[in-house]
Amino acid sequence: AAIALANQQTQWFGLLAVPQNFYAGLGKYPLLAIPMFVLVGSIFDRSGVAARLVNLAVAMVGRGPGMLPLVAIGVAMFLGGISGSGPATAAAIGGVMLLAMQRAGYPPAFSASVVAAAASTDILIPPSVAFIVYSVLVPGASVPALFAAGLVPGMLAGLALAIPTVWLARRHRMGQLEADLPRPPFWRSLREASWGLAAPVLILGGMRAGWFTPTEAAVVAVFYGLFVGMVIYRTIRVRDLFVILRESGELSAVILLVVSLAAIFAFSLSTLGVIDPITNAIVHSGLGEGAVLAMIILMLIVLGMFLDGISIFLIFVPLMMPILRHYQWDPVWFGVILTLNVAIGQFTPPMAVNLMVSSRIAGVRMEDTTRWVLWLVGAMC
């Protein structure tokens, strides 16, 4: 629609710009990391790493009301250091935790809400697909700088979710059967989960030490995951590779298609001269710098209810760049703020992508989770 309108308004705008910008949207080296990290998430999901991490977390925190939701949050944050994809983590954690929480006496709607909210922290914790996309759009924000800046806010977001989760579980007397469940032995659980624990150390430590770039780290993580799944745990067979590649390929294709089409959309907006009037209206509105930032944050949370994070980045970051330059905001920390608000939108109804995944696995309607989700949204805000 944007291309058709631009072609109608400007005579010199040819349709040749469509394939050119389609290719330009994808022809960026950092984007190579996206399908690799999506593949890493699928491999570690199939290899049983999530289940072993859950056993280790349960062995560490023990049994009792509110402990299983706490385990779900902790393991989701840890998996964020492997795949960096919220929906992938929601699927991996949901497949392990939702049934266990139901057996312990937690309502399925509450469990789905906790898993969706916990998975949303993954786009803040490196390696993050969202940060990679943002670095492509904002040349002044490098991927290593974004990864370093997002780690502490991601951990604080997980802590902010843990407090109301445990409080709600104990206030409503959930998980009364959890204390009767056996507690896994710590040392055996640690030994079984050690290969999964080493993955973020390899990925993040290798980038920090300068051994490889984020894109190369994604490739290293793929081979490490295959080694763990096929040689160590032996839970992945050769015939399983086709299913893993198909699932990750489908998800990667959706993400990269949005990236390429958004590049065309952004070029159309620039051609039509839409960006400058919007920027001037905001800058000269008489609002202070803090009020403008608050307005942007509110807008991002609302957009996150209806759009996925990648679409928000690709469509609205070009609109915000002139505002960013006008107020001389740091592009790295602005990217972290932007990503945090997109993360909140990932589990805020009605179109919360993480909540869709966890609700489907739990077998509940999304509207049934609203009662619990609002508490978690408030905690993240």
N, C-alpha and C positions, 0 to 999 in steps of 0.2 A: 504494500500500500504506500509506504514511504517512497519507494523507488518510482512508482507510477505518478505520485504527486510531484516529486522533484522533476521528473521528465516533462510533466505538463507545464510547470512553472518556469523552467529554464530550458531554452531551446538547445543549448550546447551540451546538455547533460545526456549522454548516450547510454544505451543499454549495455555497452561494453564495460561500463563501470561495475556492473553486477558481478561478473566472474572475477574481475580484477580485485575488487574488495572482498569477495568471498575467499579468494586465495590469500590475500593480504591478511585477513583475519586469522587464518590458520598458520601462515608461514612465519611463525615466531618460535624460536628455539625453546623457550621455557615451557611452551604448551606441550612439548613432547613428554613432560613429566606427568601430565594428567592421566593418559591411558595407562601408564605404568603404575601409578599409585592406585588407580582403580583396580588394576589386575592384582596388585599386592593385597588389597582388601579381600578380594575373592579367594585368593590362595590361602590366606591365613584363616579365613572363615571355614574353608573346606578342610584345612589341616587339623582342626580341633584346638587351635591355640586359645581361642576364646574360652572354651570349657575348662582348660587347664588353668588359665588365669583366674577364672571364677573360683575354682577350688582353692587356689592359693590365697585369694582375697578372703574367702570364708574362713580358712584356717587362721588367718591373721586377726580378723576382727571378731571372730566367734559367732555364736548364734544368739538371737534375741530379737525382740520387736524393733523393726527399723534397720536391721543389719543387712538384709538382702538388698533392699533398695540402695543402701550405701555402697554395697559391693558393685551393683550395676553401674553406679555413677563412676566409681573408681576405675573399673575395667574399661568402660567406654572412653574415659579420658586417656587411659593407657593405649588403647587401640587407635586413638587419634594420633599418637606418635608413630603409627605404622602406615595407616592408609590416608588419613586426612580427609575422609569423606563421611559426612553425617549420615546419609541414607544407608551406606554400606555398613557403618558401625551399628546403626539401629537394627539392621537385619541380622548382623552377627550376634549382637547382645540379645536381641529379642528371641532368637532361636534357642538360646541357652537359658536366659533368665526368666522369661515370662511364665513358662511352665513351672519352674522351680518356685517362683513367687506365688503362683496360684496354689500350689500344693501346701505352701506354708501359711496360707490364709489371707493373702493380699488380694483385694478386688482387682480383676483384670483391667478395668479402666484406670485405676491408680498405677498399676504396673506399667501399662502402655505409656502413660504420661511421663513417668520417671525415665523410662528408656529413651523416649523421644527427646526429652530435655537434656539428658546426659549426652546423647549423640550429637546434639547441637554444638557442644563445646569443641568438637573435633575440627571445625573450620578455624578455630583460634589456635589450637595446639599444633605445632609443626610436626610433620610436613602437611601443609594445608593447600588443598586445591584452590580455595578462594584466594589465598595470598598469591599464588602463582598467576592467576588470572589478573589480579589487581596490579601486579608488577609489570605485566604486559601493557596494561592501559596507562600506567603512570611510570614513565622511565626513571623518575627520580627516586623511586622506591624499589630497592633491590630485593630479591627473594631472601637472601640470608638476613638482611636487616629486618624484614617483615617477620621471618621465623623467630628471630631473637626477641623482637618486641611483643609478639603474640603469646609467648610461652607463659609468662606470669599472669596476664589477664585471663588466659584460658584456665589456669589452675584456680584463680580466684573465682571464676564463674562456676567451676565445679564445686568449690567450697560453698558458694552462695546457694547452690541447689541442694547440697547435702543437709544443711541446717533445717529448712522447712520440711524436707522429705522425712527425716527422722522424727521431727515434731508431729507431723500429720499422722505418721504411722502409729505413734504411741498415743496420741490424743484420741484417735478413732479405734484404738485397740485392734490394729491389724497385725497379722503375722503371729497370732497366738500359738500356732502349731510349729513355728520355726524353732523354738527352744528344744523341741522333741527330736529334731532332725540331727543325724550324726555330724560331728565336726571332723573334716578331713585332717589327717595327720600333717603337721606343718612341713617337716623335712621332706617327706615324699612329694607333697604338692610343690614345694620349691624346686625339687629336682626335675619334676615333670614340666614345670612352667619355665625353666631356665632358658630354654631356646627361644621362647616367645619374649622373655624379658630382655634378651640380648638384642632384639630387632631394633627398638628405638635407639639404643646405644650405638649400634652400627650405623644407622641412618643419620641421626643428628650429630653423633660424635665424628663421623667421617666428614660431614659438611663443615663442622666447626674446625676440624683439624686441617681442612683444605685438601683432603684426599680426593674428593670428587665434588662436582657441582650438584645442585638439587636434581637435575635431570639424570645425571649419572647415578646419584643415590637411589633414584627410583628403580633403575635397572638392576643395581646391586641388590636392592630389597626383593625384587622378583626372584632372582636366582637363589637368594638366601631362603625365601619362603618355600620355593620348590625343593631345595635341599632338606629343609626341616620336614616338610610334608611327605616327601617321597622316600627319604633315606632314614631320618630319625624316627618320626612317628609312624611312618608307613600308612598314613590315612588317605593319601592321594595316589591313585593308580594312573597309568598312562592313558587309559580310556577316559579318565575324569578330566584330563587336560582340555579336551574339546568343549566340555560343558563350561569349564572355568573361563576359557577364552571367549566362548559365545556370550556368556553373561556379562563379562567385563567389557567386551566389544560393544554390546548393545548400549550399556550405560555410557561408555566413552563416546559413542557416536552421537548420543543425545546431547551430551555436554558440548562437544566440539561443533555440532550443527548450530546450537544456540550461539556459540562464539562467532562463527562465520557469518550468520545472518545478522547478529547484532552489529558486526563491523559495517555491513551494508546500511543498516539503520542509522548508525552514527554518522556515516558519510552523507547520507541523505539529509539528516538534520543540519549538518554543517553547510551543505549546498543550499538549503532553503533559508539559511540565516536565522535559525530558530534559537540557537544557543545564546547569542549575544543579547537579544532582548530580555530573555529570562534572567540572565546574569545581572544585567543592568537594573532590572526591576527589583531583584533581591538586594543588591548592594546599595541602591539608593532608596530603599524602602523606609529608612529612618530607624530601623532596628539595630540594636547593638550587636557586637560580634557574638556574645553569648546567646542572644536571642536567635540569631541566624543558625548557630550550631544546634540549639535546642529544636528549632523547626526542622532542620535536616534529620536529626535523630528521630523525631516523631514521624516524619514522612517515611523513613526507612523501616521503622517497625510496622507501619500500616502496609507498606508495599510488601514486606516479608510475609504478610498474611495471605497474599494472593499470588506472588511470584516466587520462583526459586531464586536462590542467591546468585547464581551465575548470571541470570537475566538481569537482575538488579544492577550488578556490577557493570555489565556491558552497556546497558541502556543509560544509566544515570550517572556513572562516573564521568563520562565526557561532559555532561551538563554541570557537574560540580567542580571541575578543574579550574575554570576561571574564578570561581568563588574562593577556592583553595589558594590560588595565587594572589588574589586581592587581599586576603587577610593574612597572607604569609604563614599559613598553617603548615606544620611539618607533614609531608606526604606519607611518611611511614606511620606516624601515630594516627593520622586521619584514616588510613587504611585499617588500622586496628579497631578504631571506633566504628567505622563502617561495617566491618566484619562482625563485631559484637552485636550490633543491632540486626544484622541479617540473621545471625544465629538465633536471636530471640524469635524472629519471624518464622524460623524453620519448625517450631513446635507450637505456634500460635494459630488456632483455627481462624478461618475455615479452610485454608489451602496449605496447611503445614505439611511439608513433604516428609519430615521425619515422623510426625504423628500418624501420617497415612500408613507408613511402613509398619510401625509398632502396633497400631490398631488392627491392621489386617492380620498380623501374626497372632495377636491376642484374641481375635474374633469378637471385637467390640466395635460399636459405632463411634465415630469421632465426637459426636455431640455428647456422648456419655463421659468423655474425658474432660470436658470443659471445667467441671467443678474442681478438678485437681490441677489442671494446667494453669489456671489463672494464678494460683499460689506460686507456681514455679516461674511464671512470667514476671510476677512482681518481685521475686527474689533476684532474678537476673537483671531487672531494671535498676 
